[in-house]
């Protein structure tokens, strides 16, 4: 099977990880997903289908499976980013022409080390069919199929607005087999006008998301850690100096190595698992060529909103798909959930991953008020029905509560875990006094409130985390060496561009209903569908989905 080779395993001196891999192969249990009919379109890639697969695993492990183990197993075993079809290679009995070779491979190899695994193992084959495992893997694994396909006359036909010629390639993917001149770089095999974006799920009201990034962020929040850059550099130490991928010349990186070895900076895995990781790719892969004029966000469209099985990136991609619109939404959601889920997990140990996702991507949201009421009952006293309105609370705290209710808003900051009312109520402490970027309503618990979540993200913190991850990514990829001050400037401009693009994107996504009474209740039913065999197969699939 065609696969990239592994870098020999090395251990970090601090015991941070047991294995450090410069790359990773396609796992044996997933090879079947890329052979024969395994690559043909399957069920719709919707959030509801993803939740059903996760629930099926949870139902078969009612007592032994918790959210920490399941989220870690999903990202370490079923998520494999950067898988692409190797052009010009046919499938044979001994060859599977797919391999992790996309530009997102280095980042994901690092994230696998930043988000630790959990002791225990889930036997997915015992609960899911091979077909279901493959579809779950595809919805979790981010990748882009960049090359021109035979079906493009139908999926993305040429129009009067179409650009002619081969699309420009990102500088990081240039290699000796490509044709170059002073103006542009082109692939020997043309890029697709509408590349396929993998690892996405369609939602009816909350836009298209990348569920792999969301679940990895939740796993990072349940297992938070800050890892020093020097530990990573020691683990990834190379025998040879860098090779400049733009000029194919040897690069002198002694000064950079000395700086990284001496660095006391650490990387926050909750930021790296989502926003900071994707923004770092933009900085590293676009920055040397575009400097501050980077491209953040790339729109896409589904083949069919009733049966969404393939997502095509916009024709204006120009080879710049380091951070798509689906990754922007998933990054915002992931950062929020990574900081809120641990507080919920402390009080509800039987909490399930499907419950968190279903509540967040719904009108009701995570039931903060109900949980706070239960906690308050326990503080007031056991056996007393509703909490007393005049309980033993200090006058100052009563005034504080009254002040919050008058303006209907409460301070919220996304820069620290436990800075919401979960922390104050669950731990029995006074609510911490933060200095947030913006105020946010007390009921921010749903995906439709992303604008409030975005305003709460501290830009300076995000810029710092993005730059620190760029330093590490630059070392592990062996890319061109960019001056430290210039790279910091590129990262700042990239985060600013992200905030600008995210605000524009959120204007296109459905906002929360203005009135609580307008929520739509969607009952769950067991439905038996009898199909007319004379109907077209595709229309039957649309009906079922």
C-alpha positions in Angstrom: 0.0 0.0 0.0 1.3 3.5 -0.8 1.9 5.3 2.4 4.3 7.8 3.8 7.0 6.3 6.0 7.2 7.0 9.8 9.9 8.9 11.4 11.6 6.8 14.1 9.9 7.1 17.5 11.6 9.1 20.2 10.7 10.0 23.7 10.7 13.4 25.3 12.8 13.8 28.4 9.8 15.1 30.4 7.6 12.1 29.7 5.2 14.3 27.8 4.4 11.6 25.2 5.5 8.1 24.6 5.6 8.4 20.9 6.5 11.3 18.6 5.8 10.8 14.9 6.8 13.1 12.2 4.0 11.6 10.1 1.5 8.8 10.3 0.1 6.1 8.0 -3.4 5.1 7.1 -4.4 2.7 10.0 -5.0 -0.9 9.0 -8.6 -0.8 10.2 -9.4 2.1 7.8 -7.7 0.7 4.6 -11.0 -1.0 3.7 -12.6 2.5 3.5 -10.3 3.3 0.4 -10.6 0.1 -1.6 -13.3 -1.0 -4.0 -16.7 0.6 -3.5 -15.5 2.1 -0.2 -14.8 5.5 -1.9 -18.2 5.8 -3.5 -20.7 8.3 -2.0 -22.6 7.0 1.0 -25.1 8.3 3.5 -25.7 12.1 3.9 -23.0 13.9 5.8 -25.3 15.5 8.3 -25.0 16.3 12.0 -28.0 14.0 12.8 -26.3 11.1 11.1 -23.1 11.7 13.0 -25.0 11.9 16.3 -26.7 8.6 15.5 -23.4 6.8 15.0 -22.0 8.2 18.2 -25.2 7.3 20.1 -24.9 3.7 18.8 -21.5 3.4 20.4 -22.7 4.9 23.6 -25.8 2.7 23.9 -23.6 -0.4 23.7 -21.3 0.9 26.5 -23.8 2.4 29.0 -21.6 2.1 32.1 -18.0 1.8 30.9 -17.8 4.6 28.3 -17.5 8.2 29.2 -17.1 11.4 27.1 -13.3 11.6 27.7 -12.6 8.1 26.4 -14.9 8.3 23.4 -13.7 11.7 22.2 -10.1 10.6 22.6 -10.6 7.3 20.7 -12.5 9.1 17.9 -9.7 11.5 17.2 -6.8 9.1 17.7 -8.2 6.2 15.8 -10.9 7.3 13.4 -9.7 10.8 12.5 -6.8 10.9 10.0 -6.3 14.3 8.3 -4.8 15.0 4.9 -5.7 11.8 3.1 -5.5 12.3 -0.7 -5.7 10.0 -3.7 -2.3 9.6 -5.3 -2.6 10.8 -8.9 -1.7 8.3 -11.6 -1.8 5.2 -9.4 -4.4 2.5 -9.9 -5.8 0.3 -7.2 -4.5 -3.3 -7.3 -4.5 -6.2 -5.0 -1.4 -4.9 -3.3 -1.7 -1.1 -3.8 -4.2 1.3 -2.2 -3.7 4.6 -3.9 -4.5 6.8 -0.9 -2.2 8.3 1.6 -2.0 11.1 4.2 -0.1 13.6 2.1 -2.1 16.9 2.3 -0.8 20.1 3.8 -2.8 19.5 7.0 -0.7 16.4 7.9 2.1 18.1 9.9 -0.5 20.0 12.0 -2.5 17.0 12.8 0.6 15.0 13.7 1.3 17.6 16.3 -2.2 17.7 17.6 -2.2 14.0 18.2 0.6 14.6 20.7 -1.0 17.7 22.2 -4.3 15.9 22.9 -3.5 12.9 25.0 -5.1 9.5 24.6 -7.0 7.9 27.5 -6.4 4.5 28.9 -8.8 2.0 27.5 -9.9 1.0 24.0 -13.2 0.9 22.2 -13.9 -2.0 19.9 -15.7 -0.1 17.2 -16.1 -3.3 15.1 -18.3 -4.8 17.8 -20.8 -1.9 17.7 -20.6 -0.5 14.2 -20.6 -2.1 10.8 -17.6 -1.5 8.5 -19.7 0.8 6.4 -20.6 2.9 9.5 -17.0 3.0 10.7 -15.9 4.3 7.3 -18.6 7.0 7.2 -17.8 8.1 10.7 -14.1 8.3 9.8 -14.9 10.4 6.7 -16.9 12.9 8.7 -14.1 13.3 11.3 -11.1 13.5 8.9 -10.3 16.8 7.3 -8.8 16.8 3.9 -9.1 18.3 0.4 -9.0 16.4 -2.9 -7.2 19.0 -5.0 -6.8 17.5 -8.4 -9.1 17.7 -11.4 -11.8 15.0 -11.5 -13.6 13.4 -14.4 -17.0 14.6 -13.2 -16.3 18.3 -13.2 -18.4 18.9 -16.3 -21.4 18.1 -14.1 -20.3 19.1 -10.6 -18.7 22.4 -11.5 -19.3 23.2 -15.2 -17.4 26.1 -16.8 -19.3 29.4 -16.9 -18.6 32.8 -18.3 -17.2 33.7 -14.9 -14.8 30.8 -14.8 -11.1 31.6 -15.0 -9.0 29.8 -17.6 -5.8 28.1 -17.1 -4.5 26.0 -14.2 -5.2 27.2 -10.7 -2.3 28.6 -8.8 -0.8 26.3 -6.2 0.1 27.1 -2.6 3.8 27.7 -2.3 4.2 25.1 0.4 3.1 22.3 -2.0 5.5 23.2 -4.7 8.0 20.4 -5.6 10.4 19.6 -8.3 7.8 18.0 -10.5 5.9 21.2 -10.9 6.3 23.7 -13.7 7.4 27.2 -12.7 8.0 30.6 -14.2 8.4 34.1 -12.8 4.6 34.7 -12.6 2.9 31.6 -11.3 3.4 28.0 -10.3 1.2 25.3 -11.6 0.8 21.6 -10.8 1.8 19.1 -13.5 -1.7 17.8 -13.0 -4.3 20.6 -13.0 -6.1 21.5 -9.8 -9.8 21.1 -9.7 -12.0 24.1 -10.2 -14.1 22.9 -7.3 -11.9 20.7 -5.0 -13.8 18.3 -2.7 -13.6 19.2 1.0 -13.8 16.2 3.3 -14.5 16.0 7.0 -17.5 18.3 7.0 -21.1 17.9 8.2 -24.2 19.8 7.1 -26.5 21.3 9.6 -29.9 22.7 8.8 -29.6 26.0 10.8 -26.0 26.4 12.0 -23.9 26.2 8.8 -21.5 23.6 7.7 -19.0 22.5 10.4 -15.9 20.3 10.7 -16.9 17.9 13.5 -13.4 16.5 13.8 -12.1 19.9 15.0 -15.1 20.3 17.4 -14.6 16.8 19.0 -10.8 17.3 19.2 -11.4 20.6 21.0 -13.8 18.9 23.5 -11.1 16.2 24.1 -8.5 18.9 24.7 -10.7 20.7 27.2 -11.3 17.5 29.1 -7.6 16.8 29.1 -6.0 20.3 29.2 -2.3 20.7 29.1 0.3 23.4 28.3 3.4 21.9 26.6 6.7 23.7 26.3 7.9 24.3 22.8 11.4 23.1 23.8 10.0 19.6 24.6 8.5 19.4 21.1 11.8 20.5 19.5 13.7 17.9 21.5 11.4 15.2 20.4 11.4 16.2 16.7 15.2 16.8 16.6 16.4 16.2 13.0 19.7 14.9 11.8 19.9 17.2 8.8 19.3 21.0 8.6 16.1 22.3 7.0 15.6 22.2 3.3 14.1 25.4 1.9 11.0 24.1 0.1 10.7 27.2 -2.1 14.2 27.2 -3.6 15.2 23.6 -2.7 18.4 25.0 -1.1 19.8 24.1 2.3 18.8 26.7 5.0 20.8 27.7 8.0 18.5 27.4 11.0 21.0 27.4 13.9 19.8 30.6 15.4 16.2 29.5 15.2 17.0 26.2 16.8 18.9 27.8 19.6 15.8 30.1 20.2 13.4 27.1 20.3 15.6 25.0 22.5 15.8 27.9 25.0 12.1 28.8 24.7 10.1 28.8 27.9 6.8 29.4 26.0 4.1 26.7 26.1 1.3 25.8 23.8 -2.3 25.6 25.1 -3.9 22.5 23.5 -7.4 24.0 23.7 -6.4 26.7 21.3 -4.2 24.6 19.1 -6.9 21.9 18.6 -9.0 24.5 16.7 -8.6 28.1 15.9 -4.9 28.6 16.6 -3.9 25.4 14.7 -5.8 26.4 11.5 -4.7 30.0 11.7 -1.1 28.9 12.1 -1.4 27.0 8.8 -2.6 30.2 7.1 0.4 32.1 8.5 3.0 29.5 7.6 1.7 28.4 4.2 0.5 31.8 2.9 2.6 34.3 4.9 6.0 33.9 3.0 4.3 34.6 -0.3 1.4 36.9 0.6 2.8 38.5 3.8 -0.2 40.2 5.4 -2.6 39.8 2.5 -3.6 36.3 3.6 -6.8 34.5 2.7 -8.9 33.3 5.6 -12.1 31.5 4.9 -13.2 29.7 1.8 -16.8 29.2 0.9 -18.3 25.9 -0.4 -21.5 24.3 -1.5 -23.1 20.9 -1.1 -24.2 18.7 -4.0 -27.7 18.6 -2.5 -29.2 20.1 0.7 -31.6 17.1 1.0 -28.8 14.5 0.5 -25.5 16.3 1.3 -22.8 13.8 0.4 -20.1 16.0 -1.3 -19.0 19.5 -0.5 -17.3 21.5 -3.2 -15.0 24.5 -2.5 -15.6 27.7 -4.4 -14.1 28.1 -7.8 -12.1 31.2 -6.5 -10.0 29.0 -4.2 -6.7 29.7 -5.9 -5.2 26.8 -4.0 -5.7 28.5 -0.6 -7.8 26.2 1.5 -5.8 26.3 4.7 -8.8 27.6 6.6 -12.3 27.1 5.1 -15.6 28.5 6.3 -16.5 25.2 7.9 -13.3 25.3 9.9 -14.0 28.9 11.0 -17.4 27.8 12.5 -15.9 24.6 14.0 -13.1 26.6 15.5 -15.5 29.0 17.3 -17.7 26.2 18.5 -14.7 24.0 19.5 -13.1 26.8 21.6 -16.3 27.5 23.4 -17.1 23.8 24.1 -13.6 23.0 25.2 -13.9 25.6 28.0 -17.5 24.8 29.0 -17.7 21.0 28.7 -15.2 20.3 31.6 -17.4 22.3 34.0 -20.5 20.3 33.0 -18.6 17.1 33.2 -17.6 17.8 36.8 -21.2 17.7 37.9 -22.6 15.2 35.4 -20.1 12.3 35.2 -22.5 10.3 33.0 -22.4 13.1 30.5 -22.2 11.8 26.9 -20.6 13.3 23.8 -23.8 13.0 21.8 -25.6 15.0 24.5 -23.2 17.9 24.4 -23.3 18.1 20.6 -27.0 17.7 20.4 -27.7 20.4 23.1 -25.3 22.9 21.6 -26.6 22.5 18.0 -30.2 23.0 19.0 -32.6 25.8 20.1 -32.5 24.7 23.8 -28.8 24.8 24.2 -26.9 23.4 27.2 -29.3 23.6 30.2 -27.3 25.9 32.4 -30.3 27.2 34.3 -31.6 23.8 35.3 -28.2 22.6 36.5 -27.7 25.8 38.5 -31.1 25.3 40.2 -30.2 21.8 41.2 -26.9 23.0 42.6 -28.6 25.7 44.5 -31.1 23.3 46.1 -28.2 21.2 47.4 -26.7 24.3 49.0 -30.0 25.4 50.6 -30.6 22.0 52.1 -31.8 18.5 51.2 -35.5 17.8 51.1 -36.6 21.4 50.6 -38.5 21.7 47.3 -37.8 24.8 45.4 -34.9 27.0 46.4 -35.8 29.8 48.8 -35.9 33.3 47.4 -34.6 34.8 50.7 -31.9 32.2 51.4 -28.8 32.9 53.5 -27.1 35.0 50.9 -25.1 38.1 51.7 -26.6 41.5 50.9 -23.7 42.2 48.6 -24.2 39.0 46.6 -28.0 39.8 46.4 -27.2 43.2 45.0 -24.8 41.6 42.6 -27.5 39.2 41.4 -30.0 42.0 41.1 -27.6 44.1 39.1 -27.0 41.2 36.7 -30.8 40.7 36.2 -31.4 44.4 35.6 -29.3 44.7 32.5 -29.7 41.0 31.5 -26.1 40.5 30.8 -23.1 38.9 32.6 -19.4 39.0 32.1 -17.9 36.2 30.1 -14.4 35.5 28.9 -13.2 32.7 26.7 -9.6 33.0 27.9 -9.9 30.9 31.0 -11.7 27.7 31.8 -14.3 28.0 34.6 -14.9 31.7 34.0 -18.7 31.3 33.5 -21.4 30.8 36.1 -20.7 27.1 36.1 -17.6 27.9 38.0 -19.3 30.1 40.6 -22.2 27.8 41.2 -20.5 24.4 41.1 -17.5 25.3 43.2 -19.5 27.4 45.6 -17.3 30.5 45.1 -17.9 34.1 44.1 -18.0 34.6 40.4 -14.5 35.6 39.3 -14.0 39.2 38.2 -12.8 39.0 34.6 -11.9 41.7 32.1 -13.6 40.3 29.1 -13.4 41.7 25.6 -17.2 42.1 25.4 -20.1 41.4 27.7 -22.2 38.4 26.8 -25.7 37.2 27.8 -26.0 34.7 30.5 -27.7 32.2 28.2 -24.9 31.8 25.7 -25.0 28.1 25.4 -26.0 27.5 21.7 -24.5 27.5 18.3 -26.8 30.3 17.2 -25.0 32.6 19.6 -21.7 32.4 17.9 -21.5 36.2 17.5 -21.4 36.6 21.3 -18.8 33.8 21.5 -16.7 35.4 18.9 -16.8 38.8 20.7 -15.7 37.1 23.9 -12.5 35.6 22.4 -9.5 37.6 23.5 -7.7 38.5 20.3 -4.3 39.1 21.9 -4.4 35.6 23.5 -5.3 34.1 20.1 -2.5 35.9 18.4 0.0 34.6 20.9 -1.2 31.0 20.7 -1.2 31.2 16.9 2.4 32.5 16.7 3.7 29.9 19.2 2.1 27.1 17.1 3.6 28.6 13.9 7.0 28.4 15.5 6.5 24.7 16.2 4.9 24.0 12.8 7.6 25.8 11.0 10.2 23.6 12.6 8.4 20.3 12.1 7.5 21.0 8.4 11.0 22.0 7.5 9.7 25.1 5.7 11.3 28.4 4.8 12.7 30.4 7.7 10.9 33.7 8.2 12.1 36.5 10.3 10.6 36.4 13.8 9.3 39.9 13.7 7.8 39.5 10.3 6.1 36.2 11.3 4.6 37.8 14.4 3.3 40.6 12.2 1.8 38.0 9.8 0.1 36.2 12.6 -1.4 39.4 14.0 -2.8 40.3 10.5 -4.1 36.7 10.1 -6.1 36.8 13.4 -7.5 40.3 12.4 -8.5 38.9 9.1 -10.1 35.9 10.8 -12.3 38.1 13.0 -13.3 40.2 10.0 -14.2 37.1 7.9 -15.9 35.4 10.8 -18.2 38.3 11.4 -19.2 38.3 7.7 -19.7 34.6 7.7 -21.9 34.7 10.8 -24.2 37.2 9.1 -25.2 34.4 6.7 -26.0 31.8 9.5 -29.4 31.7 11.2 -29.5 33.6 14.5 -31.4 32.6 17.6 -35.1 33.1 17.8 -36.1 36.4 19.3 -38.6 34.8 21.6 -38.3 31.7 23.7 -41.8 30.6 22.6 -40.7 30.3 19.0 -38.5 27.3 19.6 -39.4 24.3 17.5 -39.8 21.0 19.4 -38.6 18.1 17.3 -39.8 14.7 18.6 -37.9 11.5 18.1 -39.8 8.7 16.5 -39.1 5.2 15.3 -40.1 5.3 11.7 -40.6 2.5 9.2 -40.4 3.7 5.7 -41.9 1.6 2.8 -40.5 2.7 -0.5 -42.0 2.3 -4.0 -39.5 0.3 -6.0 -40.6 2.2 -9.2 -39.3 5.5 -7.8 -35.8 6.7 -8.7 -33.2 5.5 -6.2 -31.7 9.0 -5.7 -35.1 10.5 -4.9 -35.7 7.7 -2.4 -32.5 8.5 -0.7 -33.5 12.2 -0.6 -36.7 11.2 1.1 -35.0 9.0 3.7 -32.4 11.5 4.6 
